Amino acid sequence: MADVNVGLWVRMEAKPGKEGDVEEFLKGGLALVNEEPDTNTWFGVRLGSSTFGIFDTFPGESGRDAHLSGRVAEALMANAPDLFSEEPSIEKLDVLASKLPN
């Protein structure tokens, strides 16, 4: 089983009328994340009518740093002015406990 030690929590607020675009953006991001060997888990989620999030985990800092400088992060920031009412909030976190499939 892969080690999971650090993660990211990204919270995004869609501009009015852009909720469907944000949903499609998150669904499309999965293909890019699948190319990242050190991204253990990645979830694009909807928290409310216009609030979205990304939760992902990594074995260590180098994997998280690679993700933050990778294609998904690049696409997120490039599309942020069009999709979001404010800049996405990106929080680094330490994973204290986890359960992953075998």
N, C-alpha and C positions, 0 to 999 in steps of 0.2 A: 504494500500500500504506500502511496506517495506521502511524503511529509507535507504538512500544511502548517505554516508558521506565521505567515503575514497575509494581509488582504487589503482590499480597498472597498470603500462604500462611496458610491457616487450618487448624489441626489440631483434630479433635474426637474424643472418646472416648465412644461410646454407653454408656448404662446397660445393664446386663444385661437382655435381652428387648426392648430398644428399637432394635436394629439395623435391622430392617425399617422402622420409623418414620423413622429417620434417612435411610435410602436414599430413601424416598418424599419426605421433606422436600427433599432435594437435587434430585431429579428435578423436583419442583414449582417449585423456585427458578429454573429456567431461564426460565420464562415471564416472571418479574419482571425478570431480568437482560436479557432481550431488549428491554426498554423503555428501557434505559440507553444513550444514544448514545455515551458515552465508555468503555464497557467493551468493550475489543477482543476479549478472550478470557475464557472462564469455564469451568472444569472442576470438576465435583463428582466426587470419586474415593473409592474404598475401598482402604485400605492393608492391611487385615487383617480378622479376623472382627468386631472392634468398633471399629476405627480408621478414621476418614474424614477427608477433607480437601477444601478448595476452593483452587484456584489460579486467579487471574485477573490480567489485565494491562490497563494504561491508558496513554494517551498522555502523561499528566502528573499532577501532584499534584491539580489541580482535579477530574479524572475519578475519581481514587481517593477523594478526600474526598467527592464526591457519592455514590459507591457505599457508602462507610462510613456515610453518613447516609441511605441509601436504604431501600427496602422489604425487600430481602433481608436486610440487616444487622439491620433492626428485627425481622423475623420470627425470625432466628437467635437474637437475644438474648432475645426473648419466649419462645421454645420451649426455650431452653437448660436451665432447671431441670428440665424434664420429660424431655428427651431425653439429656442428657449427664451423665456422672459427675463432670465438672469443667468449669469455664468454658472455652469454646473459646479456643485460643491463636491470636491474630491477629498476624502478623508482616508489617511493611512491607518491601519489597525493591526494589532497583534492577535493572532488566533490562539486562544487559550485551550480550547478543546474542539474536536471535530469528529464526525462520523462520515466516512465515505464508503461507497459500495466496494465490495471486494473485487 
